[in-house]
Structure formats: structure tokens, C-alpha cells
Amino acid sequence: MVRRLRLISGLTLFFYVLTHLLNMALGVVSFPVLEAGREVFVAFWRGLVPTVLLYTALLVHLSLAYYAIFKRERLAMPPLDALRYLFGVLIIPLAALHILGTRLVHEIYGVDDSYLYIVAVQWGFNLRDALQQTLLVLVVWTHGCIGLHLWLRLKRWYPRFAPYGLASAVLLPTLALAGYLAAGREVLRRVAANPDYIAEILVLSNAPSTAERDDVLALRDGVVIGFFVLLALT
């Protein structure tokens, strides 16, 4: 049952990341196409049933990760397993603000968390945020691909499929990050033409106030600290 729950929750999260990266890859075409893809992505994943499935899968997968660590008699393990655990540990610190700064602020504060708003915030104020987002994509995708490989490697048909899977696993995040880079460059180009561009986007998107941003950051810190406290206790 534990293996089945880990597999189902992991595949649900992998499918979410897969569709997210496919959406990001549309930025290579143009910003309007990127936003059009987001409308489809949001229409599906912010429905009631997909939302419940997604966050249930996240909680189950995280809980089972703690359980797997708890069951280990020692931390020595094969390098591939160690890399999977390491990337799994990095996901929460890297993803916490992204999740809270999109879905949470949309639901609570009514922020229009469009790609234009997200990219403007991440590229317009501090490029460190854009680099963190890039690292998040690589960490989450690699963690998921390792898990998928460890599940499929014993399947008889897998050796024939593996080269194509590897090519896809490299190509998709490359296209997604290329789309993200293209969107970021477009925002910076607009800022160069109009220094008030970011401020206008924040107003149009109903961006959180300073106090609301402080609350979100405090919640992010609480989530990250809580995660590491539970990890240490485990």
C-alpha cells in the first residue's frame, strides 16, 4: 500500500510538473501564446477535483518521504538514491514562495497571478528570484525523472524506451527554461522602454500590499522552518 500510494502521488505531481513545463515552453513562441496556454493550465488545475488531488498528492508524497527516511537504518545509499533524496529536500525551500506567491495570494488577496505578473516580479526586482525559479525547475524535474526511472527500470520494455525518455527528459526543461528566459527578456525590454512598466503591472494585477507581502514571506519562513524541523526529528 505504501509503494502504491507513493507511486500514485508521485505520478500525480509529475503530471502537474509536466503540464507546467509544457506551458512554460510556449514562451518561446510569444508572450500571448504563453498566457493562452496558462488559461488552459489554470482552467484544469484550479478546478475543485484536480486541486484536491494535487494537494492531497503533495501531502501524501511528503509524508511518505518522511516515512521512508524514518525506516532507513542508515543513510548510506546508492548515488542515484542519494541524489533523489537531496533534490527532494531542496524542493520545499525552493518552491514554498512560488506556491504561496501564486495560488495563495490569488485565492486570499485576489491577485491576478498571470505569467506577466509573475515574470515581471521575478525579473523586474531581483534576478536572484529568476535564478531560484530556474533552479526549482531543474531540481523538481530531475527528482521526478529519477523516481520515474527507478520505477520503470525493471519493466521489460524499458531498455528500448529509455533513450527516447532521456532525450525527452533533457529537451522539455530546456524548452521550458528557454520560454521563461524569452518572457523575462521581453519584460526587461518593456522596462527599458518604460521605467514605470513594473509599477503598472503591479497595479493591474492587484499585487499584494507591503503588509500582505510580509505576511506571505513570514508564512514561507514558517513552512520552510517547519519542514526542516520535521526532517531533523525524523
C-alpha positions in Angstrom: 0.0 0.0 0.0 2.8 2.4 0.8 4.5 1.7 -2.5 1.2 2.2 -4.3 0.5 5.5 -2.6 4.0 6.7 -3.3 3.6 5.8 -7.0 0.1 7.4 -7.4 1.0 10.6 -5.6 4.4 10.8 -7.4 2.8 10.4 -10.8 0.1 13.0 -10.0 2.8 15.5 -9.1 4.9 14.5 -12.1 1.9 15.1 -14.4 1.4 18.6 -12.8 5.1 19.5 -13.4 5.0 18.1 -16.9 2.0 20.3 -17.9 3.6 23.3 -16.1 6.8 22.9 -18.2 4.8 22.4 -21.4 3.1 25.7 -20.6 6.3 27.5 -19.9 7.8 26.2 -23.2 5.2 28.2 -25.1 7.1 31.4 -24.1 9.5 30.5 -26.9 6.7 31.4 -29.3 5.4 34.6 -27.7 4.1 36.1 -24.5 0.4 36.0 -25.7 0.8 32.3 -26.5 2.3 31.7 -23.1 -0.6 33.4 -21.4 -3.1 31.5 -23.6 -1.5 28.2 -22.5 -1.8 29.3 -18.9 -5.5 29.8 -19.3 -5.9 26.1 -20.2 -3.5 25.1 -17.5 -5.3 27.1 -14.8 -8.7 26.1 -16.0 -7.8 22.4 -15.4 -5.6 22.5 -12.3 -7.6 25.1 -10.4 -10.8 23.1 -10.7 -12.1 21.6 -7.5 -11.2 17.9 -8.2 -7.7 18.5 -9.6 -6.9 20.9 -6.8 -7.9 18.3 -4.2 -6.0 15.6 -6.0 -2.9 17.8 -6.4 -2.6 18.9 -2.8 -3.5 15.5 -1.4 -0.8 14.0 -3.6 1.7 16.6 -2.3 0.9 15.9 1.4 0.9 12.1 0.8 4.2 12.2 -1.1 5.8 14.4 1.5 4.6 12.2 4.4 5.8 9.0 2.7 9.2 10.7 2.1 9.5 11.2 5.9 8.3 7.7 6.5 11.0 6.3 4.0 13.7 8.3 5.8 12.4 7.1 9.2 12.6 3.4 8.1 16.2 3.6 7.0 18.6 2.1 9.4 21.5 4.2 7.9 21.8 7.0 5.4 24.4 5.2 3.2 22.7 4.6 -0.2 23.5 4.3 -3.9 24.4 7.7 -5.5 21.2 7.9 -7.6 19.0 7.4 -4.5 21.1 10.0 -2.6 20.6 12.5 -5.4 16.8 11.8 -5.4 16.7 12.4 -1.6 18.8 15.5 -1.9 16.7 17.1 -4.6 13.5 16.1 -2.7 14.8 18.0 0.4 15.5 21.1 -1.8 12.1 21.3 -3.3 10.2 22.7 -0.3 12.7 25.6 0.3 12.8 26.4 -3.4 9.0 26.0 -4.1 7.4 27.4 -1.0 7.4 31.1 -2.0 6.4 30.2 -5.6 3.3 28.3 -4.4 2.4 30.9 -1.8 3.1 33.8 -4.1 0.8 32.4 -6.9 -2.1 30.2 -5.8 -2.3 31.5 -2.2 -2.2 35.2 -3.0 -4.7 34.6 -5.8 -7.2 32.9 -3.5 -6.8 35.2 -0.5 -5.9 38.6 -1.8 -7.4 38.4 -5.3 -4.1 38.8 -7.1 -4.2 38.1 -10.9 -1.2 35.8 -10.9 -0.7 35.8 -14.7 2.6 35.0 -16.2 3.1 38.7 -16.9 2.8 39.4 -13.2 5.0 36.5 -12.1 7.7 37.2 -14.7 7.6 40.9 -14.0 8.1 40.4 -10.3 10.8 37.8 -10.7 12.8 39.6 -13.4 12.0 43.2 -12.5 13.2 43.5 -8.9 15.9 40.9 -8.2 17.3 38.5 -10.8 18.1 36.1 -7.9 14.4 35.2 -7.9 14.6 34.3 -11.6 17.7 32.1 -10.9 15.9 30.4 -8.0 12.9 29.7 -10.2 15.3 28.2 -12.8 16.9 26.0 -10.1 13.5 24.9 -8.9 12.6 23.7 -12.4 15.8 21.7 -12.7 15.5 20.2 -9.1 11.8 19.2 -9.4 12.1 17.8 -12.8 15.3 15.8 -12.1 13.8 14.5 -8.8 10.7 13.3 -10.7 12.6 11.8 -13.6 14.8 9.8 -11.1 11.7 8.5 -9.4 10.2 7.5 -12.8 13.4 5.8 -13.8 13.6 3.8 -10.6 10.0 2.7 -11.1 10.3 1.7 -14.7 13.8 0.2 -14.8 12.6 -3.3 -14.1 10.0 -3.2 -16.9 10.9 -5.5 -19.8 10.2 -2.8 -22.4 12.0 0.0 -20.6 15.5 -0.5 -22.1 14.2 0.1 -25.6 12.3 3.2 -24.5 14.9 4.7 -22.2 17.0 6.6 -24.8 13.9 8.4 -26.1 12.8 9.1 -22.5 16.2 10.5 -21.7 16.1 12.8 -24.8 12.6 14.0 -23.7 13.7 14.5 -20.2 16.5 16.8 -21.3 14.5 18.6 -24.1 11.4 19.6 -22.1 13.1 21.6 -19.3 15.4 23.1 -21.8 12.4 24.4 -23.8 10.6 25.5 -20.6 13.6 27.5 -19.4 14.1 28.9 -22.9 10.4 30.1 -22.7 11.0 31.5 -19.3 14.1 33.3 -20.5 12.3 34.7 -23.5 9.5 36.0 -21.3 12.0 37.6 -18.9 13.8 39.3 -21.7 10.5 40.7 -23.0 9.7 42.1 -19.6 13.2 43.7 -19.3 12.8 45.2 -22.9 9.5 46.8 -21.9 11.0 48.1 -18.7 13.8 49.7 -20.7 11.2 51.4 -22.9 9.0 52.4 -19.9 10.6 52.6 -16.4 7.2 52.6 -14.8 6.2 49.4 -16.5 6.6 47.1 -13.5 4.6 49.5 -11.3 1.8 49.5 -13.8 1.7 45.7 -13.9 1.5 45.5 -10.1 -1.5 47.8 -10.1 -3.2 46.0 -13.0 -2.6 42.6 -11.2 -3.8 43.9 -7.8 -0.5 43.0 -6.3 -0.3 42.4 -2.5 0.4 45.4 -0.3 3.6 45.6 1.7 1.9 44.2 4.8 0.4 41.3 2.8 3.8 40.5 1.2 5.3 40.5 4.7 2.7 38.0 5.8 3.4 35.8 2.8 7.1 35.9 3.5 6.5 35.1 7.1 4.4 32.1 6.1 7.1 31.0 3.7 9.6 31.1 6.5 7.3 29.1 8.8 6.8 26.4 6.1 10.5 26.0 5.4 11.5 26.0 9.1 8.7 23.5 9.9 9.9 21.3 7.1 13.4 21.1 8.3 12.4 20.7 12.0 10.3 17.7 10.9 13.1 16.4 8.9 15.5 16.7 11.8 13.1 15.0 14.1 12.6 12.2 11.6 
